[in-house]
Amino acid sequence: MYKRIGDLREDNDLTQNERTAEALYVSQRVYSNYECGDVSIPVKSLIKLVKYDNTSTDYILGLPDIKNTYPTK
């Protein structure tokens, strides 16, 4: 799971600072801990990442290997 959130961030050419400012509203240090797996990602933050990256919780959690996207409204 933790590698996936880092991969999604890199796929969008974002730094950790940009990702935290745009998607999660947490400090870069907290986000870095998420990516490293040092801290569990709160459900609220996971939901924000799913919406921001237009993917599914299943994908972030490592269940499928294909990035599922949902149509935007």
C-alpha positions in Angstrom: 0.0 0.0 0.0 2.7 2.5 1.0 4.6 2.0 -2.2 1.5 2.5 -4.3 0.8 6.0 -2.8 4.4 7.0 -3.6 4.1 5.6 -7.1 0.8 7.5 -7.7 2.5 10.7 -6.5 5.4 10.2 -8.8 3.2 9.3 -11.7 1.7 12.8 -11.3 5.2 14.4 -11.1 4.4 15.7 -7.7 6.8 16.3 -4.8 5.7 15.2 -1.3 5.2 18.9 -0.5 2.9 19.4 -3.5 1.0 16.2 -2.7 0.4 17.2 0.9 -0.6 20.7 0.1 -3.0 19.7 -2.7 -4.5 16.5 -1.5 -4.1 15.9 2.2 -3.4 19.1 4.1 -0.8 17.4 6.3 2.8 18.2 6.8 5.4 16.8 4.4 6.9 14.8 7.3 3.6 13.1 8.1 3.1 12.3 4.4 6.6 10.9 4.2 5.8 8.6 7.1 2.8 7.4 5.2 4.9 6.6 2.2 7.6 4.8 4.3 5.0 2.8 6.2 6.1 4.2 9.5 2.6 5.5 10.2 -0.8 4.1 9.2 -2.8 6.2 6.9 -6.0 7.4 8.5 -9.2 6.4 6.6 -10.0 10.1 5.9 -6.6 10.6 4.3 -7.0 7.4 2.3 -10.3 8.6 0.9 -8.8 12.0 0.0 -6.0 10.2 -1.9 -8.5 8.0 -3.8 -10.4 11.0 -4.9 -7.3 13.0 -5.7 -5.7 10.2 -7.8 -9.0 9.1 -9.3 -8.4 5.5 -8.3 -9.9 3.0 -5.9 -9.1 2.0 -2.3 -8.6 -1.5 -3.6 -5.8 -0.3 -5.9 -4.1 1.7 -3.1 -4.5 -1.3 -0.7 -2.8 -3.5 -3.3 -5.7 -5.8 -4.2 -5.7 -5.4 -8.0 -2.6 -4.6 -10.1 -4.6 -2.5 -12.5 -5.3 1.1 -11.5 -9.1 1.4 -11.4 -10.5 4.8 -12.2 -13.9 6.1 -11.6 -15.6 8.5 -14.0 -15.5 12.1 -13.0 -18.8 14.0 -12.7 
